[in-house]
Amino acid sequence: MSGFFGPLDPQGRVPPHQQTRVAAFLTSAHGALARQFAFALPAKLVSAWQTELNAQVYHEAEIVSLLLRATSWVPDLALGYLSMSWETAWFPQPAEGIPDQPLARAVSLATLAHAVHAGIRPAALLPREANADDPFVMALRRIELESGRLLQAQILFLKGPELLAHRDAVSAALEHRHVETRKLWTSALEGVGIVVHKS
C-alpha cells in the first residue's frame, strides 16, 4: 500500500484501475451534489445563498463532465456494490435541531458539499513524477482548485447569520458528514492499493 497513485507507467500516468476507482467515487459524489443543488433551487431566487446554489449546480456538473472525459476507464467489478453504498451515503439528511425544514435541508446539502470539497483531495495523491500534461492528472488538479473556491461558499453559508441560532446542530451535522465521507473515500482508495495517511 502507498500513500500515492502508482506505480506510474513510463509516461508518468496513473494506472487505469486507480483512475477508474477514484473517478467513479468523485463522479458519484459530485453528481449527487449537482442533483441536490438543482432540486434545492427555488423557482425565484430570494437570498444571496440561493444565487450561489445556482452557480454550484453548474460547477458540480462541470467536474463530472471533466472526469468522464479525462479518465482512462477499465472494468472494476467492485463498483457495483461500492456505488450503491456511495449513493446511499449522499442521500439528504436534514439537520436535526433546525425546525425550519427548508433551512435544515439547505444545511444538509451544504455540509455534504463541505465534506466532499474539504475532505476529498485527490490531487494530493499524485506523486511528483506524475505527468503534468496527462488529462487525468490535469483534471484532478483542476478539481482541487475548483473545490477550494466552492468550499468558500459553503463556509459563508454555514457560518452565516441565518444559522447563528443553530450552531450546535450545524456542527453536529458537519462532523457526521465528514466522518462518513472520509470513511467511504478511505475504503475506496484502499481497494486499489492507496492508503490515506490520517493527520
C-alpha positions as CSV (number, residue, x, y, z in Angstrom):
1,M,0.0,0.0,0.0
2,S,1.2,3.5,-0.8
3,G,0.0,7.0,0.0
4,F,0.2,8.0,-3.6
5,F,-1.1,6.8,-7.0
6,G,1.2,4.2,-8.7
7,P,3.3,2.7,-9.7
8,L,3.0,5.1,-12.7
9,D,3.6,3.9,-16.2
10,P,6.8,5.0,-18.1
11,Q,4.9,8.1,-19.4
12,G,4.1,9.1,-15.8
13,R,0.4,8.2,-16.0
14,V,-1.8,6.9,-13.1
15,P,-2.7,3.2,-13.5
16,P,-6.2,2.9,-15.2
17,H,-7.7,0.8,-12.4
18,Q,-6.8,3.6,-9.9
19,Q,-8.1,6.2,-12.3
20,T,-11.4,4.3,-12.6
21,R,-11.9,3.8,-8.9
22,V,-11.1,7.4,-8.0
23,A,-13.1,8.9,-10.9
24,A,-16.1,6.7,-10.1
25,F,-16.1,7.9,-6.5
26,L,-15.7,11.5,-7.4
27,T,-18.4,11.3,-10.2
28,S,-20.8,9.7,-7.6
29,A,-20.1,12.5,-5.0
30,H,-20.1,15.5,-7.4
31,G,-23.0,14.1,-9.4
32,A,-25.1,13.8,-6.2
33,L,-24.2,17.4,-5.3
34,A,-25.2,18.6,-8.8
35,R,-28.6,16.8,-8.5
36,Q,-29.3,18.1,-5.0
37,F,-28.3,21.6,-5.8
38,A,-30.6,21.5,-8.8
39,F,-33.5,20.3,-6.7
40,A,-32.8,22.8,-3.9
41,L,-33.1,25.8,-6.3
42,P,-36.4,27.7,-5.9
43,A,-38.3,29.0,-8.9
44,K,-37.3,32.5,-7.8
45,L,-34.1,33.4,-6.0
46,V,-34.8,35.4,-2.9
47,S,-31.5,35.3,-1.0
48,A,-27.8,35.5,-1.7
49,W,-27.0,31.9,-0.8
50,Q,-29.7,30.8,-3.3
51,T,-27.8,32.6,-6.1
52,E,-24.7,30.6,-5.1
53,L,-26.7,27.4,-5.3
54,N,-27.5,28.2,-8.9
55,A,-23.7,28.6,-9.7
56,Q,-22.8,25.4,-7.8
57,V,-25.1,23.3,-9.9
58,Y,-23.1,24.1,-13.0
59,H,-19.7,23.8,-11.3
60,E,-20.5,20.3,-10.0
61,A,-21.8,19.2,-13.4
62,E,-18.6,20.5,-15.0
63,I,-16.5,18.4,-12.6
64,V,-18.5,15.3,-13.5
65,S,-18.1,16.1,-17.2
66,L,-14.4,16.6,-16.9
67,L,-13.9,13.3,-15.1
68,L,-15.9,11.3,-17.6
69,R,-13.7,12.5,-20.4
70,A,-10.3,12.6,-18.7
71,T,-10.3,9.2,-17.1
72,S,-8.9,6.0,-18.7
73,W,-11.8,3.8,-17.7
74,V,-11.4,0.0,-17.2
75,P,-13.8,-2.6,-15.8
76,D,-13.9,-2.6,-12.0
77,L,-16.1,-5.4,-10.6
78,A,-16.3,-3.8,-7.1
79,L,-18.1,-0.7,-8.5
80,G,-21.5,-2.4,-8.4
81,Y,-21.7,-2.7,-4.6
82,L,-19.4,0.3,-3.9
83,S,-21.6,2.6,-6.0
84,M,-24.7,1.6,-4.0
85,S,-23.0,2.4,-0.7
86,W,-21.8,5.8,-2.0
87,E,-25.1,6.8,-3.5
88,T,-26.9,5.8,-0.3
89,A,-24.5,7.9,1.8
90,W,-25.2,11.0,-0.3
91,F,-29.0,11.0,0.5
92,P,-30.2,14.2,2.1
93,Q,-30.0,14.1,5.9
94,P,-31.9,17.2,7.2
95,A,-30.0,18.6,10.2
96,E,-31.6,17.7,13.5
97,G,-32.5,20.6,15.8
98,I,-33.4,23.0,13.0
99,P,-37.2,23.3,12.9
100,D,-37.3,25.2,9.6
101,Q,-37.3,22.3,7.2
102,P,-36.1,24.1,4.0
103,L,-33.2,25.6,6.1
104,A,-32.5,22.1,7.6
105,R,-32.3,20.7,4.1
106,A,-30.0,23.5,2.9
107,V,-27.7,22.8,5.9
108,S,-27.7,19.1,4.9
109,L,-26.6,19.9,1.4
110,A,-24.0,22.5,2.5
111,T,-22.5,20.0,5.0
112,L,-22.3,17.3,2.3
113,A,-20.7,19.7,-0.1
114,H,-18.3,20.9,2.6
115,A,-17.3,17.3,3.3
116,V,-16.7,16.5,-0.3
117,H,-14.8,19.6,-1.2
118,A,-12.7,19.8,2.0
119,G,-12.3,16.1,2.8
120,I,-11.6,14.6,-0.6
121,R,-8.3,15.8,-2.1
122,P,-7.4,13.5,-5.0
123,A,-4.6,15.7,-6.3
124,A,-2.7,15.2,-3.0
125,L,-2.4,11.5,-4.1
126,L,-0.4,12.5,-7.2
127,P,3.4,11.7,-6.9
128,R,5.8,14.4,-8.0
129,E,6.8,12.4,-11.1
130,A,3.2,12.3,-12.4
131,N,2.9,13.6,-16.0
132,A,1.5,17.1,-15.6
133,D,0.2,17.0,-19.2
134,D,-1.8,13.8,-18.7
135,P,-5.6,14.6,-18.8
136,F,-6.4,12.7,-15.6
137,V,-3.7,14.5,-13.7
138,M,-4.8,17.8,-15.0
139,A,-8.4,17.0,-14.1
140,L,-7.6,16.2,-10.5
141,R,-5.6,19.4,-10.2
142,R,-8.5,21.4,-11.7
143,I,-10.9,19.8,-9.3
144,E,-8.7,20.6,-6.4
145,L,-8.7,24.3,-7.4
146,E,-12.4,24.4,-8.0
147,S,-13.1,22.7,-4.7
148,G,-11.3,25.4,-2.9
149,R,-13.5,28.1,-4.5
150,L,-16.7,26.1,-3.9
151,L,-15.7,25.5,-0.3
152,Q,-15.7,29.2,0.5
153,A,-19.4,29.4,-0.4
154,Q,-20.3,26.5,1.9
155,I,-18.3,28.2,4.8
156,L,-20.0,31.5,4.2
157,F,-23.5,29.9,4.4
158,L,-22.7,27.6,7.4
159,K,-21.3,30.5,9.4
160,G,-23.8,33.0,8.2
161,P,-26.4,34.9,10.3
162,E,-29.3,32.6,9.3
163,L,-27.7,29.8,11.2
164,L,-26.4,31.7,14.2
165,A,-29.0,30.2,16.5
166,H,-28.3,26.7,15.3
167,R,-24.5,26.4,15.7
168,D,-24.6,23.1,17.6
169,A,-26.9,21.5,15.1
170,V,-24.7,22.7,12.2
171,S,-21.5,21.5,13.9
172,A,-23.0,18.0,14.6
173,A,-24.3,17.6,11.0
174,L,-20.9,18.8,9.6
175,E,-18.9,16.4,11.7
176,H,-21.2,13.5,10.8
177,R,-20.8,14.2,7.1
178,H,-17.1,14.5,7.3
179,V,-16.6,11.2,9.2
180,E,-19.0,9.4,6.8
181,T,-17.4,10.8,3.6
182,R,-13.8,10.2,4.9
183,K,-14.6,6.6,5.7
184,L,-16.0,5.9,2.2
185,W,-13.1,7.7,0.5
186,T,-10.5,5.8,2.5
187,S,-12.2,2.5,1.8
188,A,-12.4,3.2,-2.0
189,L,-8.7,4.0,-2.1
190,E,-7.6,1.0,-0.1
191,G,-9.3,-1.2,-2.6
192,V,-6.8,-0.1,-5.2
193,G,-3.7,-0.1,-3.0
194,I,-3.7,3.5,-1.7
195,V,-3.7,4.3,1.9
196,V,-4.7,7.8,3.1
197,H,-2.5,9.0,5.9
198,K,-4.5,10.4,8.7
199,S,-3.2,13.7,10.2
